[in-house]
Structure formats: C-alpha cells, structure tokens
Amino acid sequence: MNERRVVITGIGTVSPLGNDLNSTWEGLKAGKSGIDYITQLDTTDYPVKIGGEVKDFDPKPFFSDPKDARRADRYTQLAMAASKMAMEDSGMDPDGVDKTRVGVMVGSGIGGLGTLEREHEKLIARGPSRVSPFVIPMMISNIASGMISMEYGFGGPNMVIVTACATSNHNIGEAWRMIKFGDADAFIAGGAEATMLPMGLGGFANMKALSTRNDDPQGASRPFDVGRDGFVMGEGAGVVILEELEHAKARGAKIYGELAGYGVSADAYHLSAPSPDGSGPCRAMHMALKHAGMNAEEVDYVNAHGTSTPLGDISETTAIKLAFGDHAKDKLVVSSTKSMTGHLLGAAGGIELTACLMAMRDGVVAPTINLQDQDPECDLDYCANEAREMEVNAALSNSFGFGGHNATILVKKFK
C-alpha cells in the first residue's frame, strides 16, 4: 500500500483575503488582516460585529449552468469556485483521465445553514407549501461534493466527512488514504463554509467562543497573545488536487509537494473545550510522522490550529511540545494564519494546508499577526507579526474540531 505516493498538483482558495490563491497567499505573506465589520447581516442585536467575509464573490462563472449556481447554498458556491480553480491550476483535463478513478471529498462543518434559515422563515411566515423543494439538497453537507462530481463527470469515490473545524483535514487525509489503497488515482478534496448568518453568529457568540473586540476588527484575532478573547468567524473554501505520483507524472503535472503523512485522534474529553494535556493532538501529530516515516526534527514549520481562544492555544502549544520534544523549542517555527483570515471552520484546513505548500514553494512562512504580548504559557516561536524567509522542506498542519476531533496533515517537498 505504501508504494503509492500522493502528491498535490492543484490549489484553489476563496478567503477573506481574496478570491483566488495568489491574493490569499500575498495577503498572508504581507501580514494583512481580512477581518472587518460584518455586512451580510444586521449585527445590532449581536455582541459580535466582526468577521472574515468573502467579498465581491460571483458564483455564476464557476457553474456550467447558471441555474445550478442559484440552486446552490453559498457554501456550495464557494466549494465549486475553489474546486474549479484547483482543477484549472492542476492542468488536469477531465476528459483526458479515467473519470471513474477520480473522486471528490469537499466537506463542510455546518453545511447549508443559510438555506435552512431562509426556508425556515418561509415555513413560519407562509406555511409548509412555500418551502422550496430544493431545501434538502441545498442544505445537506455532502451536496457540494455531489455537484462537483457532476460538473466533471467524476465517478470515483464521493463522500464527505463532517468533523466541525477538522473537516478539511479529514477529507484531504481520507482521500490520501484511498489513493494509497488503490481505490482512486486522483481526488478533489478540501472544505467550504458559509456561516456568516444569524444562527451561526448568534450560536458561536452565545457560547462565548468569539472575540468581542469590535472596536479593532483587524486586531481581534490574536493567537497566543495574552489579550486573546476568542476566535473570529470567517468563511471561504480551500481545495487541493491530490494525485497518485505516477498519474501526475504521466501527464507532466507540476507538483507543489508530497502529502506524506496524516494523523487522526480524539480527545474524548469535552463537547467544545480541548483536553488541557494536549495528548489527543499529540497522537495525531505522531501518527502523521509515523505514516511519513519521518522524525520530528525533519519538520520545519507547523501551521497551528491556533484559533485565538484562551484554552485552545495553550492546549495546542502543550501538544506540539509533547509531539516534537526539544525540537519544538530549538528550531521549529509555528504560526497561525487564522490571525489574518479568521477561523473558516470546516474550510480552515484547506486554506492552512495551502499556507504550508506555499511556504515550501517560496521559502516564506506566513506570520502570526497581532502577537504583541505573548502568553508565557505559549512559549514557542510563533513567527510573530512578520513573514520569515526560511527553507521549509516539511510542514505540518493541525486542525481540531468540536467534539474532540483531531486531524493532522504532513507535507514535504517532492523529491
């Protein structure tokens, strides 16, 4: 099974920093914040007024039939856009591959919440006869993967894993596993999320998960800083094209890197709080290293889950130190790009894997911005405030979800 190597040949992103890979990556390198005042709903009655919105997004060019765009929830529109851009970036001709050997796993932590809210309002105000017949297929979290497969006619494995904020990493990781096992030659994989909505904002705000630094939107997401007071909700999509190495080489594909390791675990601790001892994430990181056949010292950079919550940042720091030992303090560079994008929930891992791949390509690690007063309990090198030029041969990306779901992906330069 391990003889089949998996490489990444295409990337597509839609984020609060821009609606394509280049603008997102340039924003991350520049230490630019995509956080601002929310415009998609009236926040008058909400304690939180800020978020990471995708701006000036038109879904229609990403659908063959404009009617399909109208019949898709915003999360599916974002997923389709990122998938189309990833496919274009990969140079893969859909008609030049065995379509039964190409799969899709583009998940969402919450799915079509906007559709559910709108149709529920109709139900209450106008009765059941006014509910759209499209409400179920628009709302469910697997429909983006279904629509992407239909767009290309890809008949390979098609499913999604829903694990809250670990969704992207689990979908990418399990797609990797299926390619290695021989069930597919290529995958479109990642995640998308669109929860800048009354229920999304109200729910996260009322559980005290979100920052209320409303007077300073760009400074609100501040991972590992003493003044952090919660995450900032974002939206978007991050998708990659995974291919079996020989499949990619046969068509002369460019290769961003090799997906070498993937690790999964559970905290088995609490609905929404991380385990203080960091043992769950540590196991996921160890598993990723084991699959990759690598030592901890060979990893140069960790893109942290780093949400900017008081408990989460300390727990992850503890986990990284457990997983990497002395290397964590000596040479490992860590950063949280959520300081710039906010927390894209089910889409977070897709965007953050992109940051790892670009760091390897360009020799630049994106910073953790707003790190002015580092928490003594968060005592690693978090690449504070400015991007850093350095050689990155291997990078690890962490994603952890409510329910104690942990997923780690390890990528390395292709050789």
C-alpha positions, 0 to 999 in steps of 0.5 A: 500500500505504501508504494503509492505516493500522493502528491498535490498538483492543484490549489484553489482558495476563496478567503477573506483575503481574496478570491483566488490563491495568489491574493490569499497567499500575498495577503498572508505573506504581507501580514494583512488582516481580512477581518472587518465589520460584518455586512451580510447581516444586521449585527445590532442585536449581536455582541459580535460585529466582526468577521472574515467575509468573502467579498465581491464573490460571483458564483455564476462563472464557476457553474456550467449552468447558471441555474445550478449556481442559484440552486446552490447554498453559498457554501456550495458556491464557494466549494465549486469556485475553489474546486474549479480553480484547483482543477484549472491550476492542476492542468488536469483535463477531465476528459483526458483521465479515467473519470471513474478513478477520480473522486471528490471529498469537499466537506463542510462543518455546518453545511447549508445553514443559510438555506435552512434559515431562509426556508425556515422563515418561509415555513413560519411566515407562509406555511409548509407549501412555500418551502422550496423543494430544493431545501434538502439538497441545498442544505445537506453537507455532502451536496457540494461534493455531489455537484462537483462530481457532476460538473466533471463527470467524476465517478470515483469515490464521493463522500464527505466527512463532517468533523466541525473545524477538522473537516478539511483535514479529514477529507484531504487525509481520507482521500490520501488514504484511498489513493494509497489503497488503490481505490482512486488515482486522483481526488478533489478534496478540501472544505467550504463554509458559509456561516456568516448568518444569524444562527451561526453568529448568534450560536458561536457568540452565545457560547462565548467562543468569539472575540468581542473586540469590535472596536479593532476588527483587524486586531481581534484575532490574536493567537497566543497573545495574552489579550486573546478573547476568542476566535473570529468567524470567517468563511471561504473554501480551500481545495487541493488536487491530490494525485497518485505520483505516477498519474501526475507524472504521466501527464507532466503535472507540476507538483507543489509537494508530497502529502506524506503523512496524516494523523487522526485522534480524539480527545474524548474529553469535552463537547467544545473545550480541548483536553488541557494535556494536549495528548489527543493532538499529540497522537495525531501529530505522531501518527502523521510522522509515523505514516511519513516515516519521518522524525520530528526534527525533519519538520520545519514549520507547523501551521497551528490550529491556533484559533485565538481562544484562551484554552485552545492555544495553550492546549495546542502549544502543550501538544506540539511540545509533547509531539516534537520534544526539544525540537519544538523549542530549538528550531521549529517555527509555528504560526497561525494564519487564522490571525489574518483570515479568521477561523473558516471552520470546516474550510480552515484546513484547506486554506492552512494546508495551502499556507504550508505548500506555499511556504515550501514553494517560496521559502516564506512562512506566513506570520502570526499577526497581532502577537504583541504580548505573548502568553508565557504559557505559549512559549514557542516561536510563533513567527510573530507579526512578520513573514520569515524567509526560511527553507521549509522542506516539511510542514505540518498542519493541525486542525481540531474540531468540536467534539474532540476531533483531531486531524493532522496533515504532513507535507514535504517537498517532492523529491 
